[in-house]
Every structure is written in C-alpha cells, then in structure tokens.
Amino acid sequence: MTHASHDLLGGIKPQPETRSDEIDLGKLFAVLWRGKLWISLCGLIALMAGFYYAFVIAIPMYTTNATVALESRQEQIVDIESVVSGLPGDQVAINTELEVLRSRRLMGKVVSDLGLVQDPEFNSRLRTPSAFSLNAIAGFVTENIFGQTPTPRAASEEAITDSVVDALLARVSVANIRQSYVFRISVVSQDPQKAAQIANRLAELYIEDQITLKFEKTVQATEWLTERVADLQIELETAEGQLKDFSSNTDLISPEGLIALNRQLKDLRDRQADITALRDAAVLRVATLDAALQTGDTIQMVEAADTAELTRLLTDDGIAMSADAFATRYGEILTRAELERGRYIAQLDAIEVSINQISDSIATQSDELVQLQQFQREADASGLIYEFFLSRLKETSVQQGLQQAESRILSNAVVPNDPSAPRKPMVLMLSLILGLFVGAGLVLFRELSQNTFRLAEDLEAKTGYAVIGQVPVIPSRGRKKVLTYLKEKPNSAAAEAIRNLRTSLLLANLDKAPQVIMSTSSIPGEGKTTQSIALAQNLAGLGKNVLLIEGDIRRRVMSEYFDIPEKSGFLSVMLGDITLDEALTSLPDMKFDVMLGETSQTNAADIFSSDRFAAFLGMLRKKYDYIIIDTPPVLAVTDARILGRWVDTTIYTVKWDSTSHRQVLDGLKAFEQVNVKVAGLVLAQISARGMKRYGYGDSYGAYQSYYQS
C-alpha cells in the first residue's frame, strides 16, 4: 500500500519499499559490516578448530612416488616374430596398463608379500576401538538399555584380506604423466618407510607380472603348437596318400591334352556347321528337281537342273529334240543330287558320333582333373599349414626363457622426510575462509529471515509512514516503577525519546496542535500504555492540563501503574451516574489526571460509536489542554478504529524486533479502511544491547550514553 497524502505532521509520508530483482551491493556490504563481529567470531572458531585438527587430531601422512616407464618398442634377442607381441603404446594400451597396476590381484600380492594383514593401519580389526565410535555407542545402548551383549561376528580370512586390499587401494594412486609413457605410483601411509616399501614392491610386482604372463603364454603356445603340428602332419600324410591313390587309379591326360580335345571338338563342330549348310542345299536341290520332274515341263526342268547340257537339248521353242535323251540326262542329274545329299547326311552322322565321343571324354577327364586338382590343393594347403605351424613351434621353443617385460622401473620410491598431510598452513587458511563464509552466511540468513523491525528507516520503507519517535526500553522492573524512573531520571534516554515524540506531535501543525491523542498498537505488549503515561507526564511538565483516559476497558491494566483504588470510570460519567470530578484521579507527583475504565455489559465498540461519547469527549476538550486515550490493540478489537474518528491524531506503536511485518501492515490497513489517519509510528522498547548484537551499535550508541548519564 502507498501513502502519498499529507499527514498531520505536515509532510509527505515516505513511499513504501518496492521489490527489485537487483542486488543492492551497498546494503549487502552494510549487512556484512554490521555482522562483522559474528563473522569474525565464526572465523576465529573455525580457525581454532582447524588448528586443533591440524596440530592435535590429524595423524601425519607421508607420500612417496615410484615411476615406471612403458617400453613401447623392444628389440628381440632373436630376429623372429614374437609369439607375445609388445604393447602398441596408444592411449588404450596405456589405460589398460593403468588398470593392471590398480588391479586387486597385484594389490593382493603386495598385501601378502609385506604382511599388511597384520598391520593395524590397513586392518581396522587390529585397532583399539574408540570409545566414541558409532559401534561403541551402539554396543553401549544395546547392552545397557536392551540388556543384550553384542556378540562380534568372526570374519573369514578372505573377508579380512579383501578389507585390507580395499584399504590399500584407498592409499595407492596410479597416474600417467601427460605426453609420456611413464606411470607414477603414489602411496600414502602413516609410516614413511612403509610407504616406500609398498610403492617399490608394487612396481616390482608389475614388472614380474609382465614377464610371468609372457612366459606362461609362451609355454601354453608351445604345448598347443606341438599338438597342432602332430595333427597337421597326419592330415598332410592323409592328403598326399589320397592324391597318390587317385593318380595311380585313373587314366588322366595332362591339362594340355584336355585343351587339345576341346580344340578338336570345336573344329568338329565348325565342320558340322559347314556340312549341315551343304546338306540343306542338297536337300533343297533334290526337292526342286523332283518338283520340276513332276510337272513334266521341260522349261521348268531345265531351270531346276541349271545345267548347260539340258539347255543344248532344247529347241528354240523350248521342246526337247530327243525326249529320251532329255529324260535320261535329267535322271542322271537327279541321281547325282540324291547321291550328294546322301553323302552329306552320312558325313553329318559320322561327325555327330565323333562329337559325342570327344564330349564324353572331355567331361570324364574334366571331372577327374577337378578331383585331382582338389586333392593337390588339399595336399598343398596341408603342407603350407604344417610348415607354418612347425616354424611357429620352433620360434616359440626358441623364445622360451628369452621374454622381456614391456616396462621398466624408472625410479624407486624414496623414504619421505616430511609429512604430506595435513598441510597445516592450508588447513588453517581454509578453516578461516570457511568460518568467514559460514559467518557471512549466518548473518545474511539472519537478515533475510528477519520479519520484525529494528531500524526506523526499515519501518518507514515497509509501511510508508514516518517514524516520529524511537523509544528505548525503560530499565525498570514492574509497571509502578516506570513513572518513578522517568521522574527520577529526566535526562535518561527514555525521557529524552519521549520529549522528541512530544516535540514531533506539537510542532507538526503550528497553527493548531493536536488536543486529543490516541495511542494504539497492533497487538498487546508493545509498550503503548507505558508510552501514553510517559507522554502524559511529559506534556504535564509543560504546565498544561493533561488527562489520561484508559480506553482499554477489557483488560484494564492502568491501575497497575498507579497506586489508586478501584473506582468508577468514564462510562459512569457518560451515563450520568457520577460527575466528572468524581471519576477523575489527580496525581500531584505526575501533574496530570487519570480516568480509569470500567467493566460494562455493553459492547465497547457500541459505547465509542455513540453520540454520548462524542459529547463526553467534547466536554473534556473544554477542560483539558491535552487528552491522551490509551486504546486496545487494533488487531485485537475494533475499538481503536472507532475512536479514531473522534481524536485529532493517532500514534501507532511498534515494538522493536518483536512485531512482525504482517501485523503492522494489517493494523495500518485497518485504519485506512475507515479513513483514520495515523500521524506517525513509534518504534518502542529499543534494546541498546540488542542493537549492538545485531551490528547497529554504531547508529544507536547515543542510547548507551544516555544510560550512563
């Protein structure tokens, strides 16, 4: 909500704060600066904790390194291909060797060789149990509360060895130095000599493992090759025997002879094609001659015969000079044609028989040649495989005992002189930084989670109303001692704050100062009643007639401040049961009058809403210079909102670091809904120690000087 209208103080009310997503670095640093004591305290505590850890609790740990170089290229003693080839030296091979160095198999050998199972550093079962460990606490609870004595479970040797290997793996790290084939083996231990022994032994076992692995593979290869060579020798002998038997049992010509038969077959087929053409021509000629003979036409017969002899036997008109001679001669021609036709047919039959014979011979010999070649290839292949494996067997036999490792120890681990952990300067520095960060976080969290008002500017920014007074807490026990304190210490911080409040009220409007003043708050216990009494006393000190009215007729706590008997209050005066003077109580020491409240069957809101109360208040205006009405909290009942219509100004009290933002905003909103203007806010019961505790001591140090005065 916003307030832009002029209030009774004659100024523009501050605008309420608006939310912004931007971070105000100035405010952030201001918050951290105010909390510098807490941040410093957290940093000091963390520094002390780090010092205690680094110099008392932490066990010194020693780190040593051994380096192993990977040989990517090796020269063999014998100039033959190795059965177990060397490492290629690429990244895959390097990563593989790293995992080999970290393998549980090698770690298990280290544990066995150095007897780490009997070392309490790696075997936690050999350590003296701590009285504050979780297992000890659980055993204590089980034994003393449940009445059961825990029975420790016996672990197997394998389980113990596995746990020791796990502990060793946690202390060993292997890394490849960039752009090289060098592995760095780092070991951390409480004993510097033990760390060096572990690193050197792991490097030695890695080299021995490579040689052993190669030797085992060579032996396995030799055994397998020996068996394989024997089997291949039998297969080769069998293949050669089959080839020999097949060659001796078949009449197989050479492949060149088979080629000649194919060429002969081709020639026969070419000749067959030529004779077939001649046969077809002879058959056609015989058919033509027979057809012409059947017609009996000499001209057609001459054309069919196509010979000069028959042409000479014809006359000029195409008739045969001698029919018998023509017929005889034509018969001879026909007979010769038929003989020629028969000769061609006989030749074709003979050629066909030859072609069939040669084709059968080629087919038979081709099959036999294929079988022969198959047997030959099998024998040759068996011979090649046998020779290859026999050669590998001899190479492998030569390589036994000549294997080399792919790695070599570049440098052995040395016994470290100084511990590598804890790094005390680093621990102290990090502890201090962590403590400062934790302190800053706590300060920021406290600031962000703060839902009450500690500063007047925060109250103004949040509500949009001006703060016209800041009253510190009055150091007195009991309500009756409040007035005594204010009277005996007129120069105290509380008395000076009330004077400032009085000045703000009286100078707000120089033409017409407020006469009827209402004091209220959001909830009970915010100090509005004490503030009303102190303000009445301060106004009376100016020589004015002042009346203090107890407007809270439900709780009626005013009598606890004054040593006066119970009597009728303003309700009886309004009803006419008593006179005004009878209801008033004069306080000569305080120089102002008090009118108490009283219980009534009528609702207080109805009483304050009546015209009779307005007339009663008008009567008081004529008698007194200032009238202060102490009302109930606005969020508790509606009395204050109703009384606000009859008063000249309203003071709204907010308890320091107590009343929440929502309560204050809801209370002010309740007044706005009924058009009651609030003159200003009073931040009450400010604690000087609390301000210092929150880091605001530099702004409110004046209060401390008032207390000392």
C-alpha positions in Angstrom: 0.0 0.0 0.0 1.1 3.5 -0.7 0.6 6.8 1.1 1.1 10.0 -0.8 -1.3 12.3 1.1 -0.2 14.9 3.7 -0.4 13.5 7.2 -0.9 15.5 10.4 2.9 16.1 10.6 2.6 18.3 7.6 4.8 16.3 5.3 4.6 13.7 2.6 4.6 10.2 4.0 7.5 8.1 2.7 6.7 5.7 -0.1 6.7 2.0 0.9 9.5 0.0 -0.4 9.2 -1.7 -3.8 10.6 -5.1 -4.6 13.5 -5.2 -7.1 15.4 -8.1 -8.5 18.6 -6.2 -8.4 21.1 -6.8 -5.6 22.0 -3.7 -3.7 25.7 -4.2 -3.0 25.8 -1.3 -0.7 23.1 -2.8 1.5 24.7 -6.2 1.3 28.1 -4.9 2.4 26.3 -2.9 5.1 24.7 -6.1 6.4 28.0 -7.9 6.4 29.7 -4.9 8.1 27.1 -4.8 10.9 27.6 -8.5 11.4 31.4 -8.3 11.4 31.6 -9.4 15.0 29.7 -12.6 14.2 31.6 -13.2 11.1 34.9 -12.7 12.9 33.7 -15.0 15.7 32.8 -17.7 13.3 36.2 -17.3 11.5 38.0 -17.5 14.9 36.1 -20.6 15.9 36.8 -22.3 12.6 40.5 -21.3 12.8 40.7 -22.8 16.3 39.0 -25.9 15.1 41.4 -26.1 12.1 44.4 -25.6 14.5 43.2 -28.3 16.8 42.7 -30.7 13.9 46.0 -29.9 12.2 48.2 -30.0 15.3 46.3 -32.4 17.6 43.8 -34.7 16.0 45.2 -35.3 12.5 47.7 -38.1 12.0 50.7 -37.2 9.9 50.6 -39.0 6.5 53.6 -39.5 4.3 53.5 -39.7 0.5 56.2 -41.2 -1.8 56.3 -41.9 -5.5 57.8 -44.6 -7.7 57.8 -44.2 -11.5 57.6 -47.0 -14.2 58.3 -46.4 -17.9 56.4 -48.3 -20.5 58.6 -49.7 -23.3 56.5 -49.3 -26.5 59.3 -50.6 -28.7 61.5 -53.6 -27.9 64.3 -55.4 -29.8 64.1 -59.2 -29.7 67.2 -61.2 -29.0 66.4 -63.5 -31.9 65.3 -62.0 -35.2 62.0 -63.7 -35.5 58.4 -62.6 -34.8 57.5 -62.7 -31.1 54.7 -65.0 -30.1 53.6 -62.5 -27.5 53.9 -59.1 -29.2 54.8 -55.9 -27.3 52.3 -53.1 -26.3 51.4 -50.7 -29.1 51.8 -47.6 -26.8 48.5 -46.0 -27.7 46.1 -44.5 -25.2 44.0 -47.6 -25.0 47.1 -49.7 -24.0 48.2 -47.0 -21.5 44.8 -47.0 -19.8 44.8 -50.8 -19.8 48.2 -50.9 -18.0 46.9 -48.3 -15.5 44.1 -50.6 -14.6 46.5 -53.5 -14.3 48.6 -51.5 -11.8 45.4 -50.8 -9.8 44.1 -54.4 -10.0 43.2 -56.2 -6.9 45.4 -59.1 -8.0 48.6 -57.1 -7.7 47.3 -55.4 -4.5 46.7 -58.8 -3.0 50.3 -59.8 -3.8 51.5 -56.6 -2.1 49.4 -57.4 1.0 50.8 -60.9 1.1 54.4 -60.0 0.5 54.5 -57.2 3.0 52.2 -58.8 5.6 49.8 -55.9 5.7 47.0 -58.1 7.2 48.9 -57.9 10.5 49.3 -54.1 10.1 46.7 -52.1 12.2 46.9 -49.2 9.7 45.4 -51.3 7.0 43.5 -53.9 9.1 41.0 -52.0 11.1 40.1 -55.1 13.2 43.5 -54.8 14.9 43.0 -51.2 16.0 41.9 -50.3 19.5 38.2 -49.3 19.3 37.4 -45.7 20.1 35.0 -45.1 23.0 33.1 -42.5 20.9 32.7 -44.5 17.7 29.3 -45.4 16.4 29.9 -49.1 17.1 30.9 -48.4 20.7 27.8 -46.2 21.2 25.5 -48.8 19.6 27.1 -51.5 21.8 26.6 -49.4 24.9 23.0 -48.7 24.1 22.3 -52.3 23.3 24.0 -53.6 26.5 22.7 -51.0 29.0 19.2 -50.3 27.6 18.1 -53.5 26.0 20.2 -55.8 28.2 21.8 -57.6 25.3 25.5 -58.1 25.0 26.5 -57.8 21.3 28.5 -60.7 20.0 31.1 -59.7 17.5 30.9 -61.7 14.3 34.0 -63.6 13.3 35.2 -62.6 9.8 36.8 -65.1 7.4 40.3 -64.8 6.3 39.1 -64.0 2.8 36.9 -61.2 4.1 39.8 -59.8 6.1 42.1 -59.9 3.2 39.5 -58.2 1.0 39.1 -55.4 3.5 42.9 -54.9 3.7 43.1 -54.8 -0.1 40.4 -52.2 -0.1 42.3 -50.1 2.5 45.5 -50.4 0.4 43.6 -49.3 -2.8 42.4 -46.2 -1.0 46.1 -45.4 -0.2 47.5 -46.1 -3.6 47.0 -44.0 -6.7 48.4 -44.5 -10.2 48.5 -41.8 -12.9 50.0 -41.5 -16.3 52.3 -38.4 -16.8 50.9 -36.5 -19.7 52.6 -36.8 -23.1 54.7 -39.7 -21.9 54.7 -43.5 -21.3 55.6 -43.0 -17.6 53.3 -44.1 -14.7 53.6 -42.5 -11.3 52.8 -44.8 -8.4 51.9 -42.7 -5.3 51.4 -44.3 -1.9 50.2 -42.6 1.3 50.9 -44.1 4.7 51.5 -43.2 8.3 54.9 -44.7 8.2 57.3 -43.2 5.6 59.3 -46.4 5.2 56.2 -48.5 4.7 55.0 -46.1 2.0 58.3 -46.5 0.1 58.2 -50.3 0.5 54.6 -50.5 -0.8 55.4 -48.3 -3.9 58.6 -50.2 -4.8 57.0 -53.6 -4.3 54.1 -52.7 -6.4 56.4 -51.6 -9.2 58.5 -54.8 -8.9 55.4 -57.0 -9.0 54.1 -55.1 -12.0 57.4 -55.9 -13.9 57.4 -59.5 -12.7 53.8 -60.0 -13.6 54.5 -59.0 -17.2 57.4 -61.4 -17.5 55.4 -64.2 -15.8 52.5 -63.6 -18.1 54.6 -63.8 -21.2 56.4 -66.9 -20.1 53.0 -68.6 -19.3 51.6 -67.6 -22.6 54.8 -68.9 -24.4 54.5 -72.3 -22.6 50.9 -72.6 -23.4 51.6 -71.7 -27.1 54.3 -74.3 -27.3 52.1 -77.0 -25.9 49.3 -76.1 -28.2 51.6 -75.8 -31.3 53.1 -79.2 -30.5 49.7 -80.9 -30.5 48.6 -78.9 -33.6 51.7 -79.8 -35.6 51.2 -83.5 -34.9 47.6 -83.3 -36.1 48.6 -81.3 -39.2 51.3 -83.9 -40.0 48.7 -86.6 -40.0 46.4 -84.5 -42.2 49.2 -83.8 -44.6 50.1 -87.5 -44.9 46.5 -88.4 -45.5 46.1 -85.8 -48.2 49.2 -86.9 -50.0 48.1 -90.5 -49.9 44.7 -89.7 -51.4 46.4 -87.8 -54.2 48.8 -90.7 -54.9 46.0 -93.3 -55.0 43.8 -91.2 -57.3 46.7 -90.5 -59.7 47.5 -94.2 -60.0 43.9 -95.4 -60.5 42.9 -93.0 -63.3 44.0 -92.7 -67.0 44.2 -89.0 -66.8 45.8 -87.0 -69.5 47.5 -83.8 -68.9 45.6 -80.5 -68.8 47.3 -79.6 -72.1 45.8 -82.7 -73.7 42.4 -81.7 -72.4 42.8 -78.4 -74.0 43.7 -80.1 -77.4 40.5 -82.2 -77.1 38.5 -79.1 -76.6 40.1 -77.6 -79.7 39.3 -80.7 -81.7 35.8 -80.6 -80.5 35.5 -77.0 -81.7 36.9 -78.0 -85.1 34.3 -80.8 -85.5 31.5 -78.5 -84.5 32.7 -75.9 -87.1 32.9 -78.7 -89.8 29.5 -79.9 -88.7 28.0 -76.5 -89.3 29.6 -76.3 -92.8 28.4 -79.7 -93.9 24.9 -79.0 -92.4 24.7 -76.0 -94.7 25.8 -78.1 -97.7 23.3 -80.8 -96.8 20.5 -78.3 -96.6 21.4 -77.0 -100.1 21.5 -80.6 -101.5 18.1 -81.4 -99.9 16.7 -78.3 -101.5 18.1 -79.1 -104.9 16.7 -82.6 -104.8 13.3 -81.3 -103.8 13.4 -78.7 -106.6 14.4 -81.3 -109.2 11.6 -83.6 -108.1 9.1 -80.9 -108.2 10.1 -79.9 -111.8 10.0 -83.6 -112.8 6.5 -84.0 -111.5 5.3 -81.1 -113.7 6.8 -82.6 -116.9 7.6 -79.1 -118.2 10.9 -79.1 -119.9 11.4 -75.4 -119.3 11.0 -75.8 -115.5 13.2 -78.9 -115.5 15.9 -77.0 -117.3 15.7 -74.2 -114.8 15.7 -76.6 -111.9 18.7 -78.5 -113.3 20.5 -75.3 -114.2 23.0 -77.1 -116.5 24.2 -76.3 -120.0 23.7 -79.9 -121.1 19.9 -79.8 -120.8 19.9 -76.3 -122.4 21.5 -77.7 -125.5 19.0 -80.5 -125.8 16.2 -77.9 -126.2 15.0 -76.4 -129.5 14.4 -72.8 -130.0 10.8 -73.2 -129.0 11.8 -75.0 -125.7 10.9 -78.5 -126.8 13.4 -81.4 -126.3 15.0 -82.5 -129.5 15.1 -86.1 -128.1 12.8 -86.8 -125.3 14.5 -90.0 -124.3 17.9 -88.3 -124.2 16.5 -85.4 -122.2 14.9 -87.7 -119.7 17.9 -89.8 -119.3 20.1 -86.8 -118.8 17.7 -85.3 -116.3 17.6 -88.6 -114.4 21.3 -88.6 -114.1 21.3 -85.1 -112.8 18.7 -86.0 -110.2 20.6 -89.2 -109.2 23.8 -87.2 -108.7 21.9 -84.7 -106.5 20.4 -87.5 -104.4 23.9 -89.1 -104.0 25.4 -85.8 -103.0 22.6 -85.4 -100.4 23.2 -88.9 -99.0 26.9 -88.2 -98.8 26.4 -85.1 -96.7 24.0 -86.9 -94.4 26.4 -89.7 -93.8 29.2 -87.2 -93.1 27.0 -85.4 -90.5 26.2 -88.7 -88.8 29.9 -89.6 -88.6 30.7 -86.1 -87.2 27.9 -86.4 -84.7 29.3 -89.6 -83.4 32.8 -88.1 -83.1 31.5 -85.1 -81.3 29.6 -87.2 -78.8 32.7 -89.4 -78.1 35.0 -86.4 -77.7 32.4 -84.6 -75.4 32.1 -87.7 -73.2 35.9 -88.0 -73.0 36.2 -84.3 -72.1 33.5 -84.5 -69.4 35.1 -87.6 -67.8 38.6 -86.2 -67.9 37.4 -82.8 -66.6 35.8 -84.4 -63.6 38.9 -86.4 -62.9 41.1 -83.3 -63.4 39.0 -81.4 -60.9 39.3 -84.1 -58.4 43.0 -84.4 -59.0 43.4 -80.6 -58.5 41.3 -80.7 -55.4 43.4 -83.4 -53.9 46.5 -81.5 -55.0 45.2 -78.3 -53.4 44.4 -80.0 -50.2 47.8 -81.6 -50.0 49.5 -78.2 -50.8 47.4 -76.4 -48.2 48.0 -79.0 -45.6 51.7 -78.8 -46.4 51.7 -75.0 -46.1 49.8 -75.0 -42.8 52.0 -77.8 -41.5 55.2 -75.8 -42.4 53.8 -72.6 -40.8 52.9 -74.2 -37.5 56.1 -76.2 -37.5 58.0 -72.9 -38.0 56.0 -71.2 -35.2 56.7 -74.1 -32.9 60.4 -73.8 -33.4 60.2 -70.0 -32.9 58.2 -70.4 -29.7 60.6 -73.0 -28.4 63.5 -70.6 -29.0 61.7 -67.7 -27.2 61.1 -69.7 -24.0 63.3 -68.1 -21.4 64.0 -65.0 -23.5 60.9 -62.9 -22.7 61.2 -59.3 -21.8 58.9 -57.0 -19.8 57.1 -54.1 -21.6 58.0 -51.8 -18.7 61.0 -50.9 -16.5 61.4 -49.2 -13.2 62.4 -45.6 -13.9 63.0 -44.6 -10.3 62.4 -46.2 -7.0 60.4 -44.6 -4.2 62.5 -42.9 -1.5 61.6 -42.5 2.2 59.9 -39.1 2.6 61.3 -36.9 5.4 58.3 -34.6 5.8 54.6 -35.5 6.0 52.4 -34.6 3.1 49.3 -34.3 5.2 47.9 -32.5 6.9 49.1 -29.4 5.2 48.8 -27.2 8.2 49.0 -23.7 6.6 46.4 -24.8 4.0 44.2 -26.3 6.7 44.3 -23.1 8.8 43.7 -20.9 5.8 40.8 -23.0 4.6 39.4 -23.2 8.1 39.5 -19.4 8.4 37.9 -18.9 5.0 35.2 -21.5 5.7 34.5 -19.9 9.0 34.2 -16.4 7.5 31.9 -17.8 4.8 29.8 -19.6 7.4 29.6 -16.4 9.5 28.7 -14.3 6.5 26.0 -16.9 5.5 24.6 -16.8 9.0 24.5 -13.1 9.0 22.8 -12.9 5.6 20.4 -15.7 6.6 19.5 -13.9 9.8 19.0 -10.7 7.8 16.8 -12.3 5.2 14.8 -14.3 7.6 14.2 -11.2 9.9 10.5 -10.5 10.0 10.5 -7.7 12.6 11.6 -4.1 12.6 14.9 -3.0 14.0 15.6 0.3 12.2 13.3 3.3 11.8 14.2 3.6 8.1 13.1 -0.1 7.6 9.8 0.6 9.3 9.3 3.7 7.1 10.2 1.9 4.0 8.0 -1.1 4.7 4.9 0.9 5.8 5.1 4.2 4.0 4.6 6.1 7.3 7.0 8.4 9.1 8.6 7.3 12.3 8.1 10.2 14.8 9.6 8.6 17.8 12.2 6.0 18.9 11.8 5.0 22.5 14.4 2.7 24.2 13.4 0.1 26.7 13.0 1.5 30.2 15.3 -0.4 32.6 12.7 -0.9 35.4 11.0 -3.9 36.8 7.4 -3.6 37.4 4.9 -1.2 35.9 4.7 1.0 39.0 8.4 1.8 38.8 8.2 3.1 35.2 6.9 6.5 36.3 9.4 6.7 39.2 12.2 6.0 36.7 11.1 8.7 34.3 10.6 11.2 37.2 14.0 10.5 38.9 16.0 10.4 35.6 14.7 13.2 33.4 17.9 13.1 31.3 17.7 9.4 30.6 17.5 8.1 27.0 13.8 7.1 27.5 12.8 10.5 28.9 14.7 12.2 26.0 12.9 10.0 23.5 9.5 10.9 24.9 10.5 14.6 24.6 11.3 14.1 21.0 8.0 12.4 20.5 6.2 15.3 22.2 8.1 17.8 20.0 7.1 15.9 16.8 3.5 16.0 17.8 3.3 19.6 18.9 5.3 21.0 16.0 3.5 19.1 13.4 1.0 21.8 13.0 2.0 25.2 14.4 -1.5 26.7 13.7 -3.4 24.0 15.6 -1.7 21.5 17.8 -3.5 18.2 18.4 -5.5 18.1 21.5 -6.9 14.6 21.6 -4.2 12.0 21.0 -4.9 8.3 20.6 -2.2 5.7 21.4 -2.6 2.2 19.9 -0.6 -0.7 18.5 -1.0 -3.9 16.5 -1.0 -6.5 19.4 -0.8 -6.4 23.2 2.6 -5.9 24.9 4.1 -3.4 22.6 4.5 -0.6 25.2 1.7 1.7 24.1 0.3 2.1 27.7 3.8 3.0 29.1 4.3 5.3 26.2 0.9 7.0 26.9 1.7 7.5 30.6 5.2 8.9 29.8 3.8 11.2 27.2 1.1 12.5 29.6 3.8 13.2 32.2 6.0 15.0 29.7 3.1 17.2 28.5 2.1 18.0 32.0 5.7 19.1 32.6 4.9 22.0 30.2 2.3 23.3 32.7 -0.6 22.0 30.7 -3.8 20.3 31.9 -3.4 16.7 30.8 -5.9 13.9 31.1 -5.0 10.2 30.5 -8.0 8.0 29.7 -7.9 4.2 29.9 -9.7 3.3 26.7 -9.0 -0.4 27.0 -12.0 -1.3 29.2 -11.5 -5.0 28.6 -8.0 -5.6 30.1 -7.9 -2.5 32.4 -4.2 -2.5 33.3 -3.9 1.2 34.1 -4.4 0.6 37.9 -1.2 -1.5 37.8 0.8 1.6 37.1 -0.8 3.9 39.7 -1.3 3.2 43.4 -5.0 4.3 43.3 -8.1 2.4 44.4 -10.7 0.9 42.0 -13.4 3.5 41.2 -16.0 4.3 38.6 -14.7 5.5 35.2 -15.8 7.4 32.2 -18.7 5.1 31.5 -20.4 6.1 34.6 -19.8 9.8 33.7 -21.3 9.2 30.3 -24.4 7.6 31.8 -24.7 10.4 34.4 -24.2 8.1 37.4 -21.3 10.2 38.7 -19.9 13.6 38.0 -16.7 14.1 36.0 -14.7 15.2 39.1 -15.7 12.0 40.9 -14.3 9.9 38.1 -11.0 11.8 37.9 -7.9 10.8 39.8 -5.4 13.6 40.2 -1.7 12.6 40.5 0.1 15.5 42.2 3.5 13.9 41.7 2.9 13.4 38.0 0.8 16.7 37.5 -1.8 15.0 35.3 -5.2 13.4 35.8 -6.2 9.8 35.1 -9.6 8.5 34.2 -9.8 4.7 34.5 -12.0 2.4 32.5 -14.6 0.1 34.0 -16.4 -3.1 33.0 -19.7 -2.8 31.2 -22.3 -5.2 29.8 -22.5 -3.0 26.7 -20.0 -3.7 24.0 -17.1 -1.2 24.0 -17.4 -0.6 20.3 -21.1 0.4 20.7 -20.1 2.8 23.5 -17.4 4.5 21.5 -19.7 4.8 18.5 -22.4 6.6 20.4 -23.1 10.3 20.3 -23.0 10.4 24.0 -19.3 9.5 23.9 -18.8 12.3 21.3 -20.5 14.8 23.7 -18.4 13.4 26.6 -15.2 14.0 24.6 -16.3 17.5 23.7 -16.8 18.3 27.4 -13.3 17.1 28.1 -11.8 19.2 25.3 -13.1 22.3 27.2 -11.5 21.3 30.5 -8.1 19.9 29.4 -5.3 21.1 27.1 -4.3 17.6 26.1 -6.3 14.3 26.3 -4.4 11.0 25.7 -6.5 7.9 25.1 -4.9 4.6 25.6 -6.8 2.1 23.3 -6.8 -1.6 22.8 -4.6 -3.1 20.0 -6.2 -2.6 16.6 -5.8 -6.2 15.5 -7.5 -7.5 18.7 -10.7 -5.4 18.7 -12.3 -2.6 16.7 -12.3 0.0 19.5 -9.3 1.9 18.1 -10.7 2.2 14.6 -13.9 3.6 16.1 -12.2 6.0 18.5 -10.0 7.2 15.6 -13.0 9.2 14.3 -13.1 11.4 17.4 -9.4 12.1 18.0 -7.1 14.7 16.5 -4.1 12.5 15.9 -3.1 8.8 16.3 0.2 7.4 17.4 0.9 3.8 16.3 3.4 1.9 18.5 5.6 -0.9 17.0 7.7 -3.0 19.4 11.3 -3.2 18.4 12.3 -6.6 17.0 9.1 -8.2 18.1 6.0 -7.2 16.0 6.0 -8.9 12.6 5.7 -7.0 9.3 2.4 -8.6 8.5 0.9 -7.5 11.9 2.0 -3.9 11.4 0.8 -3.7 7.8 -2.6 -5.3 8.7 -3.1 -2.8 11.6 -2.4 0.2 9.4 -4.6 -1.2 6.7 -7.4 -1.5 9.3 -7.1 2.3 9.9 -7.0 3.1 6.3 -10.2 1.2 5.6 -12.1 3.6 8.0 -10.3 6.7 6.8 -8.4 7.2 10.1 -5.1 9.0 9.6 -2.1 7.8 11.5 0.2 10.7 12.5 3.2 8.5 12.7 4.8 5.4 14.0 6.8 5.0 17.2 9.5 2.3 17.4 9.3 1.3 21.1 11.3 -0.8 23.6 14.6 -0.5 21.6 17.3 -2.5 23.2 20.8 -1.0 23.1 22.4 -4.3 23.7 20.2 -5.9 21.0 21.2 -3.2 18.6 24.9 -3.9 19.2 24.2 -7.6 19.0 22.7 -7.1 15.5 25.5 -4.8 14.5 23.7 -1.5 14.7 25.6 -0.2 17.7 27.4 2.4 15.7 24.0 4.0 14.8 22.5 3.8 18.3 25.5 4.4 20.5 23.7 7.5 21.8 21.3 5.4 23.8 24.2 3.9 25.7 25.5 7.4 26.6 22.0 8.3 27.9 22.0 5.3 30.1 25.4 6.3 31.5 24.3 9.9 32.2 
